[in-house]
Amino acid sequence: MLESVETLLAEHSELEHALADPAVIGDPDRLREVNRRYAELTPVVAVQRELDLAIGDLQAARELAGEDPAFAEEVPALEAAVAALEDRLRRLLIPRDPDDDRDVILEIKAGEGGEESALFAGDLLRMYLRHAEKRGWTTRLLDATESDLGGYKDVRVAVAAKGTPEPGAAPWARLKYEGGVHRVQRVPVTESQGRIHTSAAGVWVMPDVGDVVEVEIDPNDLKIDVYRSSGPGGQSVNTTDSAVRITHLPTGTVVSCQNEKSQLQNKESAMRVLRARLHQMAMDEAAAEAKEARASQVRTVDRSERIRTYNFPENRISDHRTGFKANRLDAVLDGDLDPVVDSAVQADEEARLAALAGAGE
């Protein structure tokens, strides 16, 4: 770990000098990359400096303990402080997900349960929109198919950070743990006898890769169909062929968008989702080839995995991967999702640390 920290400290110093270099300042792309990496390393530098001071204080207390009992009394507290800082540093040195700085495209689909499932999908969408608002992120509805009672059969939304977020605070770094089956237990609005029903909705979270070169799409591999929009959406609905459906022939991936006013805008939105899906598929394939890496991940986009239960009668939310439970479902649905996500982040870190420890033995 020491060698790794020393390397990162040296890199941080070089980046600090680069930020004052006129050549870097005059190159927006290079400046953005330097700023991103500098922000990523700054917490490591800060904790290492704090750790150096704590170790110095501990050594001094141990040396003086034989002469003054007061210093001996300080040793346990200083030892605990050093141990806590070492743990923080280890966590900061965990290899990062290369997509952690990205924005996301979040997709919610109603599952078994008919209208109740669609209504729950709408509840999940509102939860994520409110959570994004609390964290200062922006959201944009890409496409949606509404149900008869006002829920959603399926809906896609883009979630983006403003400016350059702190390491671990970008939408993908936080929301990637949301992928999977979300189960709800409550009395449906369609239930006349007050019986509690169980239904579910699937959530899929993908890194928004934009126009990155890693995701190459051959135009010859695309089948593009246009058709008339349906449902709410303004004057252009049902009057022009503005809706777009894109099929990626090699993978069979189909994406459709109809919420924008023009065919061009819908095509751009559909391509954005298609790039995100293909990138996610590549990630899943890489994970499948690396069994140990996959085992250390908490995140999943497999809709067959039930990750969370929302119990309305008991106002309880339970995450089945991390063991998190709290009787504050109302607050979570109002966007206060951080404690739930934090439990997943911590579980992921623990798994990664255990994998690193095992690799080092």
C-alpha positions in Angstrom: 0.0 0.0 0.0 2.9 2.4 0.8 4.4 2.1 -2.7 0.9 2.8 -4.2 0.4 5.9 -2.0 3.9 7.3 -2.8 3.2 6.9 -6.6 -0.2 8.7 -6.2 1.4 11.5 -4.1 3.9 12.1 -6.9 1.2 12.1 -9.5 -0.8 14.6 -7.5 2.2 16.9 -7.3 2.7 16.7 -11.1 -1.0 17.5 -11.7 -0.7 20.5 -9.4 2.1 21.9 -11.5 0.1 21.0 -14.7 -2.8 23.1 -13.5 -0.6 26.1 -13.6 0.8 25.3 -17.0 -0.5 27.8 -19.7 -0.5 24.9 -22.3 -2.8 22.9 -20.1 -5.0 25.9 -19.3 -5.4 26.7 -23.0 -6.5 23.1 -23.8 -10.1 22.7 -22.4 -10.1 18.9 -22.9 -6.7 18.4 -21.3 -7.6 20.8 -18.4 -10.9 18.9 -17.8 -9.0 15.6 -17.6 -6.3 17.1 -15.3 -8.9 18.6 -13.0 -10.8 15.3 -12.8 -7.8 13.3 -11.9 -6.5 16.0 -9.4 -9.9 15.9 -7.7 -9.8 12.1 -7.6 -6.4 12.1 -5.9 -6.9 15.0 -3.5 -8.7 12.9 -0.9 -5.9 10.3 -0.9 -3.3 13.1 -0.3 -5.4 14.7 2.5 -5.8 11.4 4.3 -2.2 10.4 3.9 -1.1 13.8 5.4 -3.5 13.3 8.3 -2.2 9.8 8.8 1.4 11.0 8.9 0.6 13.5 11.6 -1.3 10.9 13.6 1.5 8.4 13.4 4.0 11.1 14.5 1.8 11.9 17.5 1.5 8.3 18.4 5.2 7.7 18.2 5.8 10.8 20.4 3.3 9.6 23.0 4.9 6.2 23.2 8.3 7.7 23.6 7.2 10.0 26.4 4.9 7.5 28.1 7.7 6.2 30.3 8.4 9.6 31.7 4.8 11.0 32.0 1.7 8.7 32.6 -0.5 11.4 30.9 1.1 10.5 27.6 0.5 6.8 28.2 -3.2 7.5 28.6 -3.3 9.1 25.2 -1.8 6.1 23.4 -5.0 4.0 23.0 -6.9 6.9 21.5 -4.1 7.7 19.1 -3.8 4.1 18.1 -7.5 4.0 17.3 -7.1 7.2 15.2 -4.3 5.8 13.2 -6.2 2.6 12.6 -9.3 4.5 11.4 -7.1 6.6 9.0 -5.4 3.5 7.6 -8.8 2.0 7.0 -10.0 5.2 5.2 -6.8 5.2 3.1 -7.3 1.5 2.1 -10.8 2.3 1.0 -9.6 5.2 -1.1 -7.0 3.0 -2.8 -9.6 0.4 -3.9 -9.5 0.2 -7.7 -12.3 2.4 -9.0 -15.0 1.5 -11.5 -13.8 3.3 -14.7 -17.4 4.5 -15.3 -17.8 6.0 -11.8 -17.5 9.6 -13.1 -20.3 9.1 -15.7 -23.9 10.1 -15.8 -26.6 7.5 -16.2 -29.6 6.4 -18.1 -32.1 4.8 -15.8 -34.9 2.5 -17.1 -37.9 1.3 -15.1 -40.3 -1.4 -16.4 -43.4 -2.6 -14.8 -43.4 -6.4 -14.0 -45.9 -8.8 -12.8 -48.9 -7.2 -11.1 -50.6 -5.3 -13.9 -51.7 -1.8 -13.1 -50.3 -2.0 -9.5 -46.9 -2.8 -10.9 -47.1 0.2 -13.3 -48.1 2.5 -10.5 -45.2 1.3 -8.5 -42.9 2.0 -11.5 -44.2 5.5 -11.3 -43.4 5.7 -7.6 -39.9 4.5 -8.3 -39.5 7.2 -11.0 -40.6 9.9 -8.6 -38.2 8.6 -6.0 -35.3 8.8 -8.3 -36.3 12.2 -9.7 -36.6 13.6 -6.1 -33.3 12.0 -5.1 -31.6 13.5 -8.1 -33.0 16.9 -7.1 -31.7 16.5 -3.6 -28.2 15.7 -4.9 -28.2 18.6 -7.3 -28.4 16.5 -10.5 -30.4 17.2 -13.6 -32.9 14.8 -15.1 -34.4 14.5 -18.6 -37.3 12.2 -19.6 -36.2 10.2 -22.7 -39.2 8.0 -23.3 -42.2 6.7 -21.5 -45.2 4.5 -22.0 -48.0 5.4 -19.5 -50.5 3.0 -18.1 -54.3 3.6 -17.8 -54.2 4.7 -14.2 -51.3 7.1 -14.5 -48.3 4.7 -13.8 -45.7 3.6 -16.3 -45.4 0.4 -18.3 -41.8 1.5 -19.0 -39.9 4.8 -18.7 -36.4 6.0 -19.3 -34.7 9.0 -17.9 -31.2 10.5 -18.1 -29.6 11.7 -14.9 -26.6 14.0 -15.0 -24.4 15.8 -12.6 -23.8 19.5 -12.7 -20.1 20.4 -13.3 -17.4 18.0 -12.1 -18.7 15.9 -9.1 -16.5 14.7 -6.3 -15.0 11.2 -6.6 -17.8 8.7 -5.8 -20.5 11.3 -6.1 -21.4 11.1 -9.8 -24.8 9.5 -10.8 -23.2 6.2 -11.9 -21.1 5.8 -8.8 -24.3 6.1 -6.7 -27.1 4.7 -8.8 -25.4 1.7 -10.3 -26.5 -0.3 -7.2 -30.2 0.2 -8.1 -30.3 -2.4 -10.9 -32.5 -5.4 -10.2 -36.1 -6.3 -9.2 -37.8 -3.9 -6.7 -40.7 -5.6 -4.9 -43.6 -3.7 -3.3 -46.1 -5.0 -0.7 -49.2 -2.8 -0.3 -53.0 -2.6 -0.8 -53.5 -1.7 -4.5 -55.8 1.1 -5.4 -57.7 -1.5 -7.5 -58.2 -3.8 -4.4 -61.7 -3.3 -2.9 -61.3 -5.7 0.1 -58.1 -4.2 1.6 -55.9 -7.2 0.9 -52.1 -6.7 0.6 -50.7 -7.6 -2.7 -47.1 -8.1 -3.9 -45.9 -6.9 -7.2 -42.6 -5.8 -8.7 -40.9 -3.5 -11.2 -37.5 -3.9 -12.8 -34.8 -1.2 -12.7 -31.9 -1.1 -15.2 -29.1 1.5 -14.7 -26.6 2.1 -17.5 -23.6 4.5 -17.7 -24.4 7.3 -20.1 -21.5 7.0 -22.5 -22.5 9.7 -24.9 -20.5 9.6 -28.1 -17.4 7.9 -26.6 -15.3 6.1 -29.2 -15.2 2.9 -27.2 -18.8 2.3 -28.4 -18.5 1.9 -32.1 -21.8 1.4 -34.0 -21.7 0.6 -37.7 -24.6 2.4 -39.4 -25.1 -0.7 -41.6 -25.9 -2.7 -38.4 -28.9 -0.5 -37.7 -32.5 -0.9 -38.8 -34.4 2.4 -38.2 -38.2 2.5 -38.3 -40.4 5.6 -37.9 -44.0 5.6 -36.8 -46.6 7.9 -35.2 -46.3 8.7 -31.5 -49.1 7.6 -29.2 -50.2 8.9 -25.8 -49.5 12.3 -24.2 -46.9 14.5 -25.8 -48.3 17.6 -27.5 -49.7 18.6 -30.9 -47.3 16.4 -32.9 -48.7 13.2 -31.3 -50.6 11.0 -33.7 -50.1 13.5 -36.5 -46.6 13.0 -37.8 -44.2 10.0 -38.0 -41.9 11.4 -35.3 -41.4 8.3 -33.2 -38.2 6.3 -33.9 -37.4 2.6 -33.3 -33.8 1.5 -33.8 -32.8 -2.2 -34.0 -29.1 -3.1 -33.6 -29.1 -6.2 -35.8 -25.9 -8.0 -34.4 -27.3 -8.0 -30.9 -31.0 -7.8 -31.5 -31.2 -4.8 -29.1 -34.3 -2.6 -29.8 -34.7 1.0 -28.6 -37.7 3.2 -29.3 -38.2 6.9 -28.4 -41.3 9.1 -29.0 -41.3 11.8 -26.4 -39.4 14.4 -28.4 -41.2 16.7 -30.8 -39.1 15.8 -33.9 -38.0 12.6 -35.5 -34.4 13.8 -35.4 -34.6 14.5 -31.6 -36.1 11.0 -31.0 -33.4 9.4 -33.1 -30.7 11.1 -31.1 -32.3 10.0 -27.8 -32.7 6.4 -29.1 -29.0 6.3 -30.2 -28.0 7.6 -26.8 -29.8 4.8 -25.1 -28.5 2.2 -27.6 -24.9 3.3 -26.9 -25.5 2.9 -23.2 -27.0 -0.5 -23.6 -24.2 -1.8 -25.8 -21.7 -0.4 -23.3 -23.5 -2.2 -20.5 -23.6 -5.4 -22.5 -19.8 -5.2 -23.0 -19.4 -4.6 -19.2 -21.5 -7.7 -18.4 -19.5 -9.8 -20.8 -16.2 -8.7 -19.3 -17.6 -9.4 -15.8 -18.7 -12.9 -16.9 -15.2 -13.6 -18.0 -13.7 -12.6 -14.7 -15.5 -14.7 -12.1 -13.6 -13.3 -9.1 -14.3 -9.7 -10.1 -17.9 -10.5 -10.6 -18.2 -12.1 -7.2 -16.9 -9.0 -5.6 -19.6 -6.8 -7.1 -22.8 -5.8 -5.3 -24.3 -4.2 -8.4 -26.4 -6.2 -10.8 -28.7 -5.4 -13.7 -30.2 -8.9 -13.7 -33.9 -8.3 -13.4 -34.4 -11.8 -12.0 -32.6 -10.7 -8.8 -34.9 -9.2 -6.1 -32.8 -6.6 -4.5 -35.2 -4.6 -2.4 -38.7 -4.8 -0.8 -40.9 -1.8 -0.1 -43.4 -2.7 2.6 -46.1 0.0 2.8 -48.1 -1.3 5.8 -45.0 -1.3 8.0 -43.4 1.7 6.4 -40.3 -0.5 6.0 -37.7 -0.7 3.3 -35.3 -3.7 3.1 -32.3 -4.2 0.9 -31.7 -8.0 0.5 -28.1 -7.6 -0.6 -26.7 -5.6 2.3 -29.1 -6.3 5.1 -30.2 -2.7 5.4 -33.6 -2.2 7.0 -35.4 0.9 8.1 -38.9 2.0 9.0 -38.7 5.1 6.9 -40.1 4.1 3.6 -42.0 7.4 3.2 -38.8 9.4 3.4 -37.0 7.1 1.0 -39.8 7.4 -1.6 -39.5 11.1 -1.1 -35.9 10.9 -2.4 -34.0 10.3 0.8 -32.2 7.4 -0.7 -28.6 8.0 0.5 -28.7 5.7 3.6 -29.8 2.8 1.4 -27.2 3.5 -1.3 -24.5 4.0 1.3 -25.1 0.5 2.6 -24.5 -0.8 -0.9 -21.4 1.3 -1.4 -20.0 0.0 2.0 -20.8 -3.6 1.1 -19.1 -3.2 -2.2 -16.0 -1.7 -0.6 -15.9 -4.5 1.9 -16.1 -7.1 -0.8 -13.4 -5.4 -2.9 -11.1 -5.1 0.1 -11.6 -8.8 0.9 -10.8 -9.6 -2.8 -7.6 -7.5 -2.6 -6.6 -9.1 0.7 -7.1 -12.6 -0.8 -5.1 -11.7 -3.9 -2.2 -10.5 -1.7 -2.0 -13.8 0.3 
